[in-house]
Amino acid sequence: MKYIGFYREDEAESWAREKLGLPATLGFYRAVAAVDKDDEFVCAVVMTNFSPRNVDFNIVIEKRKVTPKAAIIMFNEIFDFVFNRLGVARVTGLIPSKNTDSCNLAEHFGFKLEGVMRAALDDDDVCIYSFLADEYRSHAWHRG
């Protein structure tokens, strides 16, 4: 797996939206991604609903294709962007409950489960996770 950041951002957003069953338009967004050796997406984080204190994350991951080293690189790149460059205090992760790989990754990254939006999707609930700037700065993976 190779982290590609904002490169191919529109394609990453489209891939993630399709995997998550999200509407055709998300409004303003930023998307970061990783690809496999065949240049196919294996992970994408789509950031939406930017405010001075919060950014919403939609996370899609193909678990068997993500290496621990690549996950650490993505972790630092993504959270450096939102916490240090954008200056937000928290990230909210919105993950379909059936997407257990993404839920597990969010928890591994340090996200805390805040609640569940029942029947938020046609055939699934959505788990609401949060990750705070202070939690990022004290996280074992933080390279700062």
N, C-alpha and C positions, 0 to 999 in steps of 0.2 A: 504494500500500500504506500502511496505517495501523497502527502498533503500538498494541495495546489492552491489553497487560500481562495482569493476572490477570482482567480482565473476561471473562465467558463461559468461565471456566476449565473447567467440566465439559464443555462442548461442544468446547473445544479438545482436551482429553484424549481424548475419544471419537473425534474426527476423526483425531488422530494415531495412536491405537491401531488404528483401522481401516486407515489407510494403511500402517502398519508390520506389520499382522498379529499384534499383541500380544494376550494373553489378555484376557478380559472384565474382569478386575479386576487392578489394579496395586498394591493396598494404598494406603498413604498416598502422595500425590503433590501436586505443585504444577505448574501449566501456565501458560505465557505464550504469547501468540499475536499474529499480525498478520492483518488482513483486507484484501480488495481494496475497490474502490469499490462493489461490490455486496454488501458485508458478508459475503463468503465467505472462509473461512480460506485463507491462502496460506503460512503458516508457523506452526509450533508447536514449542515445546520443553517436553517433559514431564520433570520432575525427580522422581526416585525414589531409594530406598535411601540416605536421608540418614544420614550419620554425622558425628562431630565433624571428620573430615578430608576427607571426600569426598561428592559428590553425583553420581549417575548422570544423564546427559542422554539422552533419545531425541529426535532432531531430524527434523522433516519440513519440506520446503520445496518450493514450486512455483516453480522458478527464474525463469521468465520474468515472474513477477508481483512480484518483490522488487526494489525500487530500492536503489541504493547508500546513499542518505541514510537510508532506513528501516532498512537492515541495520546501519548505525552506531548508530542510536538503540537498536535492539534489543540490540545487542552491549553497550552501556553499561548499559542497564537490567537485563539478565539478570545480567551479571557483577558489577555493583554489589550486586545482591541476594545472590548466593551468596558472594562473597568478602568484602564489607564488612559486610553485615547478618548473614549466617549464620556468617561467619568460617571457612569451610572452606579447606583448603590446595590442593585440586585438584577438578577436574570431570572425570568420565569420560564420554565420548560413545560411545554404542552405536548404530551405524548399519549397516543392511543394506548389504552390499557392492554390490548392484545399484543402490542409490540414490546414484548418482555425484554428482548435484547436491548432496545433503546432505554427502557426503564432501568435495567440493570446497569447500563453504561452511565446513565445520569447519576445513579446512586454511587457508582464507583468513582465518578468525578467529584462527588461531594454534595450533590444536590439533595435537598431534603423534601420528602413528599409532604405537601401542604393539604392536599385534598383531591377529590375526584369529581369531575363534572359528569354526572350520570346522563346517559343517552345524548351526549353532546354530538356524536356522529351517528350516521344512519344505523350502523351496526356495532357500535362500540362506545365505551366511556372514554373520557380523556383525563389522564393523571396530571395534576398540577404540581410541579416541582419548583423549588427556589434555590438559588445559590447566591450568597452575598459576597461583596467585594472583600470583606474581612476574612471570610472563609477561604476565598481564593488565595489571599496573601499568606495564610498560614497553612495551606495545603502542602502535603509532602511533594507533590509534582511541580509546585511553583518554582520557576527557575530564578526568581528575583533574589 
